[in-house]
Amino acid sequence: MVGSAQSNPLPADTNRVIIAKLVIAGNKTTKESIIRRELLFNSGDTTSVENFNRFVEKSKENLLNTSLFNYVYVNTFHESPTHISVYILLEERWYLWPYAIFEHADRNFSAFLNEKDWSRINYGLMLVKNNFRGKRETIKAKFRLGYKEQYQIYYDNPYLSKNQKHGITTDIAYFRQKQVQYITLNDKPQQYSNFSDYMLTHQNYNFTYYYRNKHYTVHKLSTNYTKASVADTIVSLNPIFFGNNKNQLRYFSLAYIMDHDKRDYKYYPLTGYNLTFILSRKGLNLFNTDQINIWDLQTSAYTYFNIYKRWYTGTGGKLKLSTRKKQPYFIESALGYEEFLRSFEFNLIDGQHYIINRAFLKYEVIPTRVKVIESWGWSKFNKIHYALYTNVFFDHGYVYNILPDPSNKLPNQYLYSFGLGVDLVTYYDQVFRFEYSVNPNGPDGFFIHLGKAF
């Protein structure tokens, strides 16, 4: 497992054991209660050896998936034939990140490399404090200029209550742009620029409450208020940008999210599964301000297996359904944004409903290795882990659009792609993917991505 360390599992010939002592070390910043929240065992527990060994592995996965630690070591020692002591040694990450922002504003890195449009660059400053007060809180402040200006304050506290089952997130953001994607033609986004004035401003206020009773299921209730305005020029170019020739849009939204996650490592899973369900309503008719009325249902399921030694496979998909037949362009999105089929990275496929399925077969070329680079000095960064995988993949799906522009050929037809890839996985949850993929609509191409495929 990425960032994990080999434990010394108890021999199976021992029948049952009692955990007499549990010692946690290395957590200079993180509160011990935050660590214990992720464990499936505690001092005083009596369990079978088989269950204990399984609990240890799952607990290590839980701790690594918090993104608080680079490495987790678990060792056990017999105090007597039936009593054991458990020692957990943690190596914490660096938690304060002042970022100088210099990034592309395209939907993905491959789209930016293809377009090479340097006017679509963002730059600025961002300060992120992870594990604030040692309680896994996150505070973020962003000041970003360029293609899409953004000013943001963000706070997340997953353990608001004493029993560590209730959490909240608040997010306030203000955006404005002088260049706007105003329509999709020929299955690609079209831009309008006026660098003497702002074409689009957008305010977003979000509050989310979530409940996590045990370890693997989270329920969220999210409320949001959006207020946006656009220049008359954009409305003349696309009358349904906000819908019905409007140049302003305001609405409240409410969403329920359920996430059940038993993946071994959520940033690059090799085993386990993940289920999500989202039901949302945009437009609550509060205070006579809402100008839309849209229900969305989204659900996804992905599963991953170790089929033989260093061979892995995975498959799954996502379904989205909406009630409104034609939505404002500002809101409507299907594939090409957060979700896309590989080999269609350069395309936008707009629609109200879509379904996709993905699958891979993967071989572990270089199992996870750890290397200490003494010359780097800083212990938070000089101990790196890395692994290399090669894979073949197949993606397919369908987007339904009730009224597509005649120039857009990809909605309302079966789409598929396949290809080969190489993935580099390293510390601080970084994944670099290099892929060559093909589809019958063309063109074939080489693509670079950051983060897991699914």
N, C-alpha and C positions, 0 to 999 in steps of 0.2 A: 504494500500500500504506500502511496505517496506520502512522505513525511512521517511514516510510522517506523517503529523499530521492533525488532524481533523480541518477543517475550519468551519466557521460559515456561511453556505450558506444563501443567501438572500431569504426571503419568496417569493414564486411564485406569490403572489397576487400583488406584485409591478410590474408594467408593464414594464417600461424602466428606466434605470439609467444612470447617467453621472459620470464617474470616475473623481472626482474633484482633488484628491491627490493620489499619489503613493509614498510610503515610503519604502525603503529597508534598513535593519539593520542586523548586525551580520557579514557582509562581511569585516573582518579585512584585508584579503589578496586579495580577488577576486575583480577586478574592476567592478564597477556598470554596465558598458556597456556590460560586459560578461553575467551578470545576465539578463539584459533587453533583450538581444538577444534571450533568451529562453521563453520569455513571449508572450502570445497571446493577451495581452491587454496592454494599456498604459494610462497615464493620459490624460484626454480630450476626451477619447472614449465615445460614446453613444451606448448602446447595450441593448438587452432584458435581463431580469434577468436569464432566462433559459440559454441563451448563455454565460452570464457572469460566472455562476456557472460551466458550462462546461469548459470555458477557464481557470478558476482557477485550476481545477483538472488536465487538460492537461499541464498547465504551471508547476505545481508541479512535474509532471512526467518528464517533460523536464529537470528541474533543477536537479532532482535526477539522471537522466541518464547521466549527465555530470561527475559523480563520484567526484564532488568537495565538496559535502555536505552530512553530515550524516542525517540531519533533515531539513525539510522545513515547516514553519508555515505560513498560510495566514489568516489574519483577516480583516473583513470589518466593517465599522461604517458609519451610516447615518449622514451626515452633514445637510441634509434637506430631505424632502420626495423624491426628485429625484436625489440628489447628495450624493455620497459615497466617503469615503477614504479607501484606501487599504494599509495594512501594511504587509510586507513580512519580516519574521524573519528567518535567516539562521544560522545553526550551521556547521561551516566548518570542513573539515577533516584535518588530519595531512598530509603534502605534501612532506616532505623530508624523504626518506626511504633508509638508508644504510643497505644492505642485506649481511649477511654471507651466501653464497650459499652452500647448501648441499642437493642435489636432485638426484633422479633417472633419468636415461636417456632413460627409456623405453617409449613406445608409450602411455601408460596410467598407472595409479597407480596399477590397478589390475594385469596387466601384470608383473610389477615388483614384486609384492607380490607372484605371481605364480612362477616366475623364481628364485627369491632370489639370483640374480647374483650381488654380491657387487662390482665386477669389473666395473659395469656399473653405477658408481656413479660420479657425477660432484660436484666440490667444488670450491669456490673462493669468489669473492667480486663483488657486484653490487651497484651502487649508482643511485637512481632515484629521480628526482625532478619534482613532479607534480605541476601544476598551477604556473609555473615559471613566475615571474613578475606580478602575479595576472591575467594573460591573458590566462589561460588554456593551456599554452605551457607545453611540457614534454621534459625533457632532461634525457638521460640514458647513463651510461657508465658501461660496464661489462668486468670483468677479470675472466674468468672461466677456471679451469683446470680439469683433470680427464678423464673420458671416451671420452667426446667430448669437446675439448678445444674451447673456443670462446672468441674473443676480439671484442668489439662492441662499436660504438658510434651512438647514435640515437637522433633525434630531431624532434619534431612535433609541428606545429603551425597552429591551425585550423582557426585563425582569422588574417591572414597576412595582409589583406586589411582593409582600414578604414571602409568600409561598412559591414565587417564581413561576406563576402560571399566566400572568397577565402582562401585556406590554402595549406600548403605543409608539407611533411614528407621526411626526409632524413635518410638513414640507411646504415652504412658501417660496415661490419662484416667479420671476418676472422676465419675459423674453421680448426682444424686438429685433426686427430684421429689415435691412435695406434691399435684400435680394430674397425672393419668395418663390417656392415651388407652388405654382398655381393650378396646374392641370397635368394629366398624363396623356401623352400622345405617342403613338407607335410603341406603346408599352414602356415608355421612358418618361421620367419627370421633365417638365419644362419649367424654366426659370425666367423670372422677370426681375430686372435690376433698376434701381434708381438710387444712386449713391448720394444724392442730395437730400433725401428724405426717407423716413421709415415707412415701409410698406405694410408691415404687420407688427402688432403688439399683442402680447398674450400674457395674462396673469393666471396663476394656478395656486389654489390653496387646498391642501390635503391634510386630513387627519385620519389615522388608521388605528383601530384597536385590534389586538389579537390575543388569542387564548391558546395556550399550549399545555394541555393537561399532563401528558407524560413526555415521551421523547420524540415521536415521529410524526405526529399530526398537529397541524396548526390551523386554527380557524381565524379568519380576519373579517372585520367589518370596516369598510373604507368609505369615507365621505369626501366629496371633492366639489370645489366651486371653480368654474372656468369663466373668464371674461376675456374676450378677444375683439380686436377691431382691425380692419384692413382698409387700405387705400381704395378709392373709387376706381382707380385704374385696374386693380385686380378683379373687382366685381365686373367691370366691363369685359375683361378677358375671360372670366369664368363666372357667370351669374349664379352658379350653385356652389361657389367656394364656401359660403356660409349658408346657402340655401335661399332661394327666392329673392335674388338681387339684394341681399342684405350686406351691409358693411360692418355690422356688429353681431356678436354672438355671446350670449350669457346662459349658463345653465348649471344646475346642481346635479350631482350624480351620486349614486350609492351602489356599492358592490359587496357581495359576499364571496370570499375566497376560501377554499379548503385545499390544503397541501399536505399530502401524505408521502413522506420521503424516507425510503430505506436504502438509498444508494450508498455504496461504500465510501465514495468521495464525490461530492456533488459537483465539483468543478471539472472532473474528468472520470466519470463512473465506468467501472469495469464489471461490477456485480451489483445486484439489487434491483429496485424498481422505484418509480415515482408516479404518483397520481395527483392530478390537480383538477379542480372544478371551480369555475367562476360564473356567477350570475350577476349581471350589472344592469342598471337602469340609468340612462343619461336623460335628464329632464325630469324633475320631481314636482314641477308646477308649484314651487314655493314662491310666495311673494310676487306672483305674476311676472317673474323674471325669465323663466325657462322658455327657450324658443325651439326646443327639440323634444322628441319623445321616442327613445330608442331602447329596446331591450336587447341585450347580448347574452348569449350562452356560449361558454368556452370550456372545453374539457380536453385533457391530454393524458396519455398513459405511455410510459416507456419502461422497458425491462432490459436487463443486461446479465450475461452469463459468462462464466469461465467454462468453456466446453472441453478443453484438453490442455493441460500444462500451460503454455504461454499463448494459447489461442482463446480469443474472446469474440462474442457476438452480441448484438443488441438490436432491438427494433422497437417501434412505437409510432405514435402519431398524435395529431391534434385536430379537433373539430371546432369550428366557430359558426354560430347561427345568429342572425339578427332579424328583428321583426320588421323594421321599416324597409320599404322597397328600395328607395333611393335616398342616400344620406348626403349631408354636406361633404364636399371634398375635404374640408379641414379635418373631418372626423373619420371618414371612411378609409379603411385600410385592410388589406388582406395579406398578400405575399409581396416581399421586397422590402419590408420594414424590419420589424423584429424577427419575423419568420420569413424564410425563403427556401426554395429548393436550390440545391447546389447546381451550378452551371447557369442559373438564372440570376446571378448576383447583380447584373446590370439592369435588370428589368423591374418595373413595378407592375403588379397584377392586381388591379383594384376590383373589389366586389363586396357583396354583403355577406356571403357565406363561403367557407372553404373547408377542405379536408386534405390533410397530408399524411403520408406515411414514410418513414425512413428506416433503413436497415444497414448494418455494417458487419463485416468480418474482419477481425483485427489480430495482428501478431505482434507480440512484445519482442522487438529486436534487441533492445537494451533494457533489462530489468532495472528497477529503481536503484540508483547508485548514489552514494553520498561522498562528497569531496570537500575537504577543508583547504581553503586557499589562505595560508598564513599571512601572505603579503597584504591581504585586504584588511587585516587587523580587527575590524569590528565584528564581534561575535554574532550580532544580529544578521549579518550578511555574508560572512566568510565561510559558512558551512552550507553548501548548496546540495540539493538533490535533483536528479534528473532521470528521465526515462524516455525511450524512443519507441514509437509504434508505427507500423505500416498497416494500411487497411484498404479494403475495397468497399464501395458503398453504392447504394441504390436509393434514390428518392423519387417519390411520385405523389401527385395530388391533383386537385381540381378546385378552381375558383368559379363561383357563380356570380354573375353580375346581371341584374335585371335590365339595365340599359347601358351597355358599354359604348364608348366612343367607337365609331366604325374603324378608326385607325388602330385600335387596340385588338390584337389578334389572339392574345394568350388567355383571356377569360373565356369561360364556357367551353373549354376543351381539356381533354386528359393530357397532363404534362408528366414527363418523367426525365430522369437523368441518372447517370452512373459515372464512376470514376475511381481513381486511385489517390491515396493520400499518405503523407508522412506527418506524424504529430510529435512535437517535442513538449514534454511536460516538465515543469520545474517549480522551484519554490515560490512562495507568495502567490500561489494559485494561478500561475502564468502558464498558458497553453498557446503554442504557436502551430498552426496547421498550414501545410503546403499541399495543394490538391490540383490534380488535373481532372476535369470532368467534361462530359459531353452530353448533349441533348439533341433530339431530332430537329428542333427549331433553330439550332446554331446560334452563335458560333461556339466551337469548342474553346477551351482555354485553361490557363494556369491561374489559380486563385490563391491568395494568402488571406488567412483569417486569424483573429485572436479569440481565444476561448473555445470551448468544446462545441462540437456539432450539435449534439443533443444529449 
